[in-house]
Structure formats: structure tokens, C-alpha cells
Amino acid sequence: MCTGLNACLVLSCLLYHHRKPVNYYDLLGVKSDASTEEIKNAFFDKSKKLHPDSDPSNPELHSQFVKLNEAYRVLSKELSRKEYDFKIQHPYSGGGVFRSTSTQAAYRSSDTQEGFRYWGQFHQSQSPEMTAEQRQERKKRNFRLVAYCVIAMMLSIGAHMVFFKKLEEVHNNFMDEKDRVITEIYNDAKERARVNGFKKQTEILRQKHAEFQERYKTRNGGDDK
């Protein structure tokens, strides 16, 4: 009877120690004298692997990520880190140094929520692998965006073609009218030159004939005397 009871006690102790959280430094993979920057970098590296979105099919990632956030929030603050260091150095010193169970639970809950918010900022810049539905939805959005761009481009090309065709038509009409006016002016000038030339030639002939008659009269008049 005692043997069975002892075995149960040993098994209970083993299960308790198995469930007991590991050292926060070990959880983050840093030494106990690590700097705040080293703790921060270690948290980034671990959180990328343990974030629930990185593998939605693994339900254990959530609890691991919560523990990782708790470890980071404790070790990233000077006061909470000192308290935690004192606790792991004096595990049997009693509960007076640390907070009560309810206060500690509230603190952990607050730290966990803040950790998720903190990760959310990092998560936006370092997007984890998307699910199949998200990838499909993203493909549809991209396809619609490309389709809208192609339609807008085709409409723009069509509008430019209509505009340039209209502009070409206006230009051709203007040049045709210009050629017609120039041709009309040229023909009118040519006709006037022809008429004026004939009149001028007639005037010259009349003037020469008058001069000839004047000389002829002068010569005849001298002979009579």
C-alpha cells in the first residue's frame, strides 16, 4: 500500500516538474547576464518561429508563444527582471518578495496582451506565411487591380487615338483651306499680272507711236521752210 502511494507521489512530482515552466533565460536562449538588446534580438528570432500564424496547424505554438512573451516582458524590464533573478536565486524564500497569485496572474495577462501588440507591430513588417485562403484572396485582389489598370490603359489609349485623329482632321482641314486661299491669291495675282502686262505693253506701243509721229512732223515742218 505504501509502495503504491510512494509511486504515485513520485509520479506526481515528475509530472509537476515536467509541467513547470523552464527558466526564462533558457526559454529565450540567452545567458543570465545578457543585455536588454540581446534579449530583444533573441525574442525576435524565437517569435518568428513560434508565432501561431507561422504554422496554423500546430495548436502548441500559441501556448509556447504566450510563454515566450511572458519571458520577454519580464526580462526586458529592469524591475521585473531583478525580481525574477531574486526568485530563481532564492526559490524557497517565501511569497513575500513576489506578488500574490492573483496580482501575478493579472500581470502575466497584461504582459501577454502587450506582447501580442508588440509582436503585431513586428508582424506587419515581417508578414508570416499566409494561409491558402489569404493567398487566394490576395491573388484575386491583384488580378482585379491588374484588370483595372489594363482597362484604364486601354481607355487612355483609345481617348488619345480619338483626340489625335480629331486633331489630325482639324490640321488637314486647316492646311487644305490654307492651300485653297494661297492658290486663289496666286491665280488672282497671275491674272492681274497678265492683264497689267498687256495694258502696259499697249501703253508703251502707243507712247512710241506718238514719239515717232512727233519726230516725223518736226522733220516735215523743217523741209517746208
ROLUMMI-477010 format. One record per residue (C-alpha): residue in three letters; residue number from 1; x, y, z. Coordinates in Angstrom, 1 decimal. Each point is the difference from the previous one (the first is absolute). Example, Ala and Ser with C-alpha at 12.3 -4.5 7.8 and 13.67 -1.06 7.14 Angstrom:
! ROLUMMI-477010
{rest = ala&nr = 1&u = 12.3&v = -4.5&w = 7.8}
{rest = ser&nr = 2&u = 1.4&v = 3.4&w = -0.7}
//
This chain:
! ROLUMMI-477010
{rest = met&nr = 1&u = 0.0&v = 0.0&w = 0.0}
{rest = cys&nr = 2&u = 2.8&v = 2.4&w = 1.0}
{rest = thr&nr = 3&u = 2.0&v = -1.0&w = -3.1}
{rest = gly&nr = 4&u = -2.9&v = 0.9&w = -2.2}
{rest = leu&nr = 5&u = -0.5&v = 3.3&w = 1.7}
{rest = asn&nr = 6&u = 3.7&v = 0.8&w = -0.2}
{rest = ala&nr = 7&u = -0.1&v = -0.8&w = -3.7}
{rest = cys&nr = 8&u = -3.0&v = 2.3&w = -0.5}
{rest = leu&nr = 9&u = 1.8&v = 2.8&w = 1.8}
{rest = val&nr = 10&u = 3.1&v = -0.4&w = -2.1}
{rest = leu&nr = 11&u = -2.0&v = -0.1&w = -3.2}
{rest = ser&nr = 12&u = -1.9&v = 3.2&w = 1.2}
{rest = cys&nr = 13&u = 3.3&v = 1.7&w = 0.7}
{rest = leu&nr = 14&u = 1.4&v = -1.0&w = -3.4}
{rest = leu&nr = 15&u = -3.1&v = 1.3&w = -1.8}
{rest = tyr&nr = 16&u = 0.2&v = 3.3&w = 2.0}
{rest = his&nr = 17&u = 3.6&v = 0.5&w = -0.9}
{rest = his&nr = 18&u = -0.9&v = -0.9&w = -3.6}
{rest = arg&nr = 19&u = -2.7&v = 2.7&w = -0.1}
{rest = lys&nr = 20&u = 2.1&v = 2.6&w = 1.9}
{rest = pro&nr = 21&u = 1.1&v = 2.8&w = -2.4}
{rest = val&nr = 22&u = 3.6&v = 0.0&w = -1.0}
{rest = asn&nr = 23&u = 2.3&v = 2.8&w = 1.0}
{rest = tyr&nr = 24&u = -0.8&v = 3.2&w = -1.9}
{rest = tyr&nr = 25&u = 3.6&v = 0.4&w = -1.1}
{rest = asp&nr = 26&u = 0.0&v = -3.5&w = -1.3}
{rest = leu&nr = 27&u = -3.3&v = 0.6&w = -1.7}
{rest = leu&nr = 28&u = 1.4&v = 2.9&w = -1.9}
{rest = gly&nr = 29&u = 3.3&v = -1.7&w = -0.5}
{rest = val&nr = 30&u = 2.2&v = 2.6&w = 1.7}
{rest = lys&nr = 31&u = 2.3&v = 0.2&w = 3.0}
{rest = ser&nr = 32&u = -1.1&v = 1.4&w = 3.3}
{rest = asp&nr = 33&u = 2.4&v = 3.0&w = -0.5}
{rest = ala&nr = 34&u = -1.4&v = 0.7&w = -3.5}
{rest = ser&nr = 35&u = -0.6&v = 3.7&w = -0.9}
{rest = thr&nr = 36&u = -3.4&v = 1.4&w = -0.8}
{rest = glu&nr = 37&u = 0.9&v = 0.2&w = -3.7}
{rest = glu&nr = 38&u = 1.0&v = -3.7&w = 0.0}
{rest = ile&nr = 39&u = -3.2&v = -0.9&w = 1.7}
{rest = lys&nr = 40&u = -2.0&v = 2.0&w = -2.6}
{rest = asn&nr = 41&u = 1.9&v = -1.6&w = -2.9}
{rest = ala&nr = 42&u = -0.6&v = -3.5&w = 1.4}
{rest = phe&nr = 43&u = -3.7&v = 0.7&w = 0.4}
{rest = phe&nr = 44&u = -0.2&v = 1.1&w = -3.6}
{rest = asp&nr = 45&u = 1.7&v = -3.2&w = -1.2}
{rest = lys&nr = 46&u = -2.1&v = -2.2&w = 2.2}
{rest = ser&nr = 47&u = -3.3&v = 1.8&w = -0.7}
{rest = lys&nr = 48&u = 0.3&v = -0.4&w = -3.8}
{rest = lys&nr = 49&u = 0.2&v = -3.8&w = 0.5}
{rest = leu&nr = 50&u = -2.6&v = -0.3&w = 2.8}
{rest = his&nr = 51&u = -2.7&v = 2.5&w = -1.2}
{rest = pro&nr = 52&u = -3.3&v = -1.8&w = -0.5}
{rest = asp&nr = 53&u = -0.4&v = 1.4&w = -3.5}
{rest = ser&nr = 54&u = 3.3&v = -1.7&w = -1.1}
{rest = asp&nr = 55&u = -1.7&v = -3.4&w = 0.2}
{rest = pro&nr = 56&u = -3.8&v = 0.1&w = 0.6}
{rest = ser&nr = 57&u = -0.1&v = -3.8&w = 0.0}
{rest = asn&nr = 58&u = 2.1&v = -0.2&w = 3.2}
{rest = pro&nr = 59&u = -2.2&v = 0.9&w = 3.1}
{rest = glu&nr = 60&u = 3.0&v = -0.2&w = 2.3}
{rest = leu&nr = 61&u = 1.5&v = 3.2&w = -1.4}
{rest = his&nr = 62&u = -2.5&v = 2.2&w = 1.7}
{rest = ser&nr = 63&u = 1.0&v = -1.1&w = 3.5}
{rest = gln&nr = 64&u = 3.7&v = 0.1&w = -0.8}
{rest = phe&nr = 65&u = -0.4&v = 3.4&w = -1.4}
{rest = val&nr = 66&u = -1.8&v = 1.2&w = 3.1}
{rest = lys&nr = 67&u = 2.8&v = -1.3&w = 2.2}
{rest = leu&nr = 68&u = 2.6&v = 1.6&w = -2.3}
{rest = asn&nr = 69&u = -1.8&v = 3.3&w = 0.3}
{rest = glu&nr = 70&u = -0.2&v = -0.3&w = 3.8}
{rest = ala&nr = 71&u = 3.7&v = -0.7&w = 0.1}
{rest = tyr&nr = 72&u = 0.8&v = 3.0&w = -2.1}
{rest = arg&nr = 73&u = -2.2&v = 2.4&w = 1.9}
{rest = val&nr = 74&u = 1.5&v = -1.1&w = 3.3}
{rest = leu&nr = 75&u = 3.6&v = 0.2&w = -1.2}
{rest = ser&nr = 76&u = -0.3&v = 3.1&w = -2.1}
{rest = lys&nr = 77&u = -0.9&v = 2.2&w = 3.0}
{rest = glu&nr = 78&u = 2.6&v = 0.7&w = 2.7}
{rest = leu&nr = 79&u = -2.3&v = -0.3&w = 3.0}
{rest = ser&nr = 80&u = -1.7&v = -3.2&w = -1.0}
{rest = arg&nr = 81&u = 3.3&v = -1.5&w = -1.1}
{rest = lys&nr = 82&u = 1.5&v = 0.7&w = 3.4}
{rest = glu&nr = 83&u = -3.0&v = -1.6&w = 1.7}
{rest = tyr&nr = 84&u = 0.3&v = -3.0&w = -2.2}
{rest = asp&nr = 85&u = 3.7&v = -0.4&w = 0.6}
{rest = phe&nr = 86&u = -0.6&v = 0.2&w = 3.7}
{rest = lys&nr = 87&u = -2.7&v = -2.7&w = -0.3}
{rest = ile&nr = 88&u = 2.1&v = -2.5&w = -1.9}
{rest = gln&nr = 89&u = 3.0&v = 0.6&w = 2.3}
{rest = his&nr = 90&u = -2.2&v = -0.4&w = 3.1}
{rest = pro&nr = 91&u = -2.8&v = -2.5&w = -1.0}
{rest = tyr&nr = 92&u = -1.0&v = -0.8&w = 3.6}
{rest = ser&nr = 93&u = 0.1&v = 3.6&w = 1.4}
{rest = gly&nr = 94&u = -3.8&v = 0.2&w = 0.3}
{rest = gly&nr = 95&u = -2.6&v = 2.0&w = -1.8}
{rest = gly&nr = 96&u = 0.6&v = 3.3&w = 1.7}
{rest = val&nr = 97&u = 2.5&v = 1.2&w = -2.6}
{rest = phe&nr = 98&u = -2.1&v = -0.7&w = -3.0}
{rest = arg&nr = 99&u = -3.6&v = 1.0&w = -0.7}
{rest = ser&nr = 100&u = -3.0&v = -1.9&w = 1.0}
{rest = thr&nr = 101&u = -1.4&v = -2.7&w = -2.3}
{rest = ser&nr = 102&u = -2.9&v = 2.2&w = -1.2}
{rest = thr&nr = 103&u = 2.3&v = 3.0&w = -0.5}
{rest = gln&nr = 104&u = 2.5&v = -2.1&w = -1.8}
{rest = ala&nr = 105&u = -2.7&v = -1.5&w = -2.3}
{rest = ala&nr = 106&u = -1.3&v = 3.4&w = -0.8}
{rest = tyr&nr = 107&u = 3.6&v = 1.1&w = -0.7}
{rest = arg&nr = 108&u = 0.6&v = -2.9&w = -2.3}
{rest = ser&nr = 109&u = -3.3&v = 0.6&w = -1.8}
{rest = ser&nr = 110&u = 0.9&v = 3.6&w = -0.6}
{rest = asp&nr = 111&u = 3.5&v = -0.9&w = -1.1}
{rest = thr&nr = 112&u = -1.4&v = -2.6&w = -2.4}
{rest = gln&nr = 113&u = -2.4&v = 2.5&w = -1.6}
{rest = glu&nr = 114&u = 2.8&v = 2.6&w = -0.2}
{rest = gly&nr = 115&u = 2.2&v = -2.6&w = -1.6}
{rest = phe&nr = 116&u = -2.5&v = -0.8&w = -2.6}
{rest = arg&nr = 117&u = -0.3&v = 3.7&w = -0.8}
{rest = tyr&nr = 118&u = 3.7&v = 0.3&w = -0.1}
{rest = trp&nr = 119&u = 0.2&v = -3.0&w = -2.3}
{rest = gly&nr = 120&u = -2.8&v = 1.5&w = -2.2}
{rest = gln&nr = 121&u = 2.3&v = 2.9&w = -0.9}
{rest = phe&nr = 122&u = 2.8&v = -2.4&w = -0.9}
{rest = his&nr = 123&u = -2.5&v = -2.3&w = -1.8}
{rest = gln&nr = 124&u = -1.1&v = 2.8&w = -2.3}
{rest = ser&nr = 125&u = 3.5&v = 0.5&w = -1.3}
{rest = gln&nr = 126&u = 0.9&v = -3.7&w = 0.1}
{rest = ser&nr = 127&u = -3.1&v = -1.6&w = -1.4}
{rest = pro&nr = 128&u = -0.1&v = -3.7&w = 0.8}
{rest = glu&nr = 129&u = -1.1&v = -2.6&w = -2.5}
{rest = met&nr = 130&u = -3.6&v = 0.6&w = -1.0}
{rest = thr&nr = 131&u = -2.7&v = -2.7&w = -0.1}
{rest = ala&nr = 132&u = -1.3&v = -1.4&w = -3.3}
{rest = glu&nr = 133&u = -3.2&v = 2.1&w = 0.2}
{rest = gln&nr = 134&u = 2.0&v = 3.2&w = 0.7}
{rest = arg&nr = 135&u = 2.3&v = -0.8&w = -2.9}
{rest = gln&nr = 136&u = -3.0&v = -0.6&w = -2.3}
{rest = glu&nr = 137&u = -1.7&v = 3.2&w = 1.1}
{rest = arg&nr = 138&u = 3.2&v = 1.9&w = -0.5}
{rest = lys&nr = 139&u = 0.3&v = -1.5&w = -3.5}
{rest = lys&nr = 140&u = -3.5&v = 1.1&w = -0.8}
{rest = arg&nr = 141&u = 0.7&v = 3.5&w = 1.2}
{rest = asn&nr = 142&u = 3.1&v = 0.2&w = -2.0}
{rest = phe&nr = 143&u = -1.8&v = -1.3&w = -3.1}
{rest = arg&nr = 144&u = -2.7&v = 2.5&w = 0.4}
{rest = leu&nr = 145&u = 2.6&v = 2.8&w = 0.4}
{rest = val&nr = 146&u = 1.8&v = -1.1&w = -3.1}
{rest = ala&nr = 147&u = -3.3&v = -0.2&w = -1.9}
{rest = tyr&nr = 148&u = -0.9&v = 3.5&w = 1.1}
{rest = cys&nr = 149&u = 3.4&v = 1.2&w = -1.1}
{rest = val&nr = 150&u = -0.3&v = -1.6&w = -3.4}
{rest = ile&nr = 151&u = -3.5&v = 1.4&w = -0.5}
{rest = ala&nr = 152&u = 1.1&v = 3.4&w = 1.0}
{rest = met&nr = 153&u = 3.0&v = -0.2&w = -2.3}
{rest = met&nr = 154&u = -2.2&v = -1.2&w = -2.9}
{rest = leu&nr = 155&u = -2.5&v = 2.9&w = 0.6}
{rest = ser&nr = 156&u = 2.9&v = 2.4&w = 0.1}
{rest = ile&nr = 157&u = 1.5&v = -1.3&w = -3.2}
{rest = gly&nr = 158&u = -3.5&v = 0.2&w = -1.7}
{rest = ala&nr = 159&u = -0.5&v = 3.5&w = 1.2}
{rest = his&nr = 160&u = 3.4&v = 1.0&w = -1.3}
{rest = met&nr = 161&u = -0.7&v = -1.6&w = -3.4}
{rest = val&nr = 162&u = -3.3&v = 1.8&w = -0.3}
{rest = phe&nr = 163&u = 1.6&v = 3.3&w = 1.1}
{rest = phe&nr = 164&u = 2.9&v = -0.3&w = -2.5}
{rest = lys&nr = 165&u = -2.3&v = -1.0&w = -2.8}
{rest = lys&nr = 166&u = -2.2&v = 3.0&w = 0.6}
{rest = leu&nr = 167&u = 3.1&v = 2.2&w = 0.3}
{rest = glu&nr = 168&u = 1.3&v = -1.5&w = -3.3}
{rest = glu&nr = 169&u = -3.4&v = 0.7&w = -1.7}
{rest = val&nr = 170&u = 0.0&v = 3.6&w = 1.2}
{rest = his&nr = 171&u = 3.6&v = 0.5&w = -1.1}
{rest = asn&nr = 172&u = -0.7&v = -1.5&w = -3.5}
{rest = asn&nr = 173&u = -3.1&v = 2.3&w = -0.3}
{rest = phe&nr = 174&u = 2.1&v = 3.0&w = 1.0}
{rest = met&nr = 175&u = 2.8&v = -0.9&w = -2.5}
{rest = asp&nr = 176&u = -2.6&v = -0.6&w = -2.8}
{rest = glu&nr = 177&u = -1.6&v = 3.3&w = 0.6}
{rest = lys&nr = 178&u = 3.4&v = 1.7&w = 0.1}
{rest = asp&nr = 179&u = 1.0&v = -1.6&w = -3.3}
{rest = arg&nr = 180&u = -3.3&v = 1.1&w = -1.5}
{rest = val&nr = 181&u = 0.4&v = 3.6&w = 1.1}
{rest = ile&nr = 182&u = 3.6&v = 0.1&w = -1.2}
{rest = thr&nr = 183&u = -0.9&v = -1.6&w = -3.3}
{rest = glu&nr = 184&u = -2.8&v = 2.5&w = -0.4}
{rest = ile&nr = 185&u = 2.3&v = 2.9&w = 0.8}
{rest = tyr&nr = 186&u = 2.6&v = -1.3&w = -2.4}
{rest = asn&nr = 187&u = -2.4&v = -0.4&w = -2.9}
{rest = asp&nr = 188&u = -1.5&v = 3.4&w = 0.7}
{rest = ala&nr = 189&u = 3.5&v = 1.5&w = 0.0}
{rest = lys&nr = 190&u = 0.9&v = -1.9&w = -3.1}
{rest = glu&nr = 191&u = -3.0&v = 1.3&w = -1.9}
{rest = arg&nr = 192&u = 0.6&v = 3.5&w = 1.2}
{rest = ala&nr = 193&u = 3.6&v = -0.2&w = -1.2}
{rest = arg&nr = 194&u = -1.2&v = -1.3&w = -3.4}
{rest = val&nr = 195&u = -2.5&v = 2.8&w = -0.4}
{rest = asn&nr = 196&u = 2.3&v = 2.7&w = 1.3}
{rest = gly&nr = 197&u = 2.8&v = -1.3&w = -2.3}
{rest = phe&nr = 198&u = -2.2&v = 0.3&w = -3.1}
{rest = lys&nr = 199&u = -1.2&v = 3.5&w = 0.9}
{rest = lys&nr = 200&u = 3.6&v = 1.0&w = 0.8}
{rest = gln&nr = 201&u = 1.2&v = -1.3&w = -3.4}
{rest = thr&nr = 202&u = -2.8&v = 1.8&w = -1.8}
{rest = glu&nr = 203&u = 0.8&v = 3.2&w = 1.9}
{rest = ile&nr = 204&u = 3.7&v = -0.3&w = -1.0}
{rest = leu&nr = 205&u = -0.9&v = -0.5&w = -3.7}
{rest = arg&nr = 206&u = -2.3&v = 3.0&w = 0.1}
{rest = gln&nr = 207&u = 2.7&v = 2.1&w = 1.5}
{rest = lys&nr = 208&u = 2.6&v = -1.1&w = -2.6}
{rest = his&nr = 209&u = -2.5&v = 0.7&w = -2.8}
{rest = ala&nr = 210&u = -0.7&v = 3.5&w = 1.4}
{rest = glu&nr = 211&u = 3.8&v = 0.7&w = 0.2}
{rest = phe&nr = 212&u = 0.4&v = -1.2&w = -3.6}
{rest = gln&nr = 213&u = -2.8&v = 2.2&w = -1.3}
{rest = glu&nr = 214&u = 1.5&v = 3.0&w = 1.9}
{rest = arg&nr = 215&u = 3.4&v = -0.5&w = -1.6}
{rest = tyr&nr = 216&u = -1.6&v = -0.5&w = -3.4}
{rest = lys&nr = 217&u = -1.9&v = 3.2&w = 0.3}
{rest = thr&nr = 218&u = 3.0&v = 1.9&w = 1.1}
{rest = arg&nr = 219&u = 2.0&v = -1.3&w = -2.9}
{rest = asn&nr = 220&u = -2.7&v = 0.9&w = -2.6}
{rest = gly&nr = 221&u = -0.4&v = 3.4&w = 1.4}
{rest = gly&nr = 222&u = 3.7&v = 0.8&w = -0.4}
{rest = asp&nr = 223&u = 0.1&v = -1.0&w = -3.7}
{rest = asp&nr = 224&u = -3.0&v = 2.3&w = -0.8}
{rest = lys&nr = 225&u = 1.9&v = 3.0&w = 1.3}
//
